[in-house]
Amino acid sequence: MSAEPELELLEVSQVAEILHVSVKCIYNLIHARKKGKKGYQKICILR
């Protein structure tokens, strides 16, 4: 754990990107399940 602002900004950006992708992945997964499709896993992996 470093107290350097630059590292903190990078970590926050990375976490934000991961969370953003995760939210999209979960949304696609739920949306696909409602339609009864099983291709949501591929969407999660690609995106």
N, C-alpha and C positions, 0 to 999 in steps of 0.2 A: 504494500500500500504506500504510494508516494503522495506527497502533498503538493505536487506540481500541478498548477491549473491546467496546463496543456494536456497532461495525462488524464485529468478528470474529465475534460471536455471530450477527449477521444473516447473514453470509456462510456460516457453518457451517450455520445452519438452512436456507438456500437450497440449499446443496450436498446436505444430507441429504434434502431434499424431492426434488431432482432425481434423486439416486441411488435413492431409494425408488421413484419413478415409473419410472425406468429398469429397476430390478430387476423390477417388476411387468410392464413392457412386454416385457422379454426372456422372463419366465416365460410370459406369455400367448402370445408368439410361438412358443416351443418347444412349448407345450401344443397350440396350434392346428395346428402343423405335424405333430405326431404324429397328430392327427385328420384331417389332410389338408384343413384349411380354409384359405381365403385371406383371411379377415376380420380376421386379427390386426393388420394395418397400421392399420385403422380404430380398433381398440382402443387402439393405441399413440398415435395422434394425439389421440383424445378424452381419454385418461387420461394 
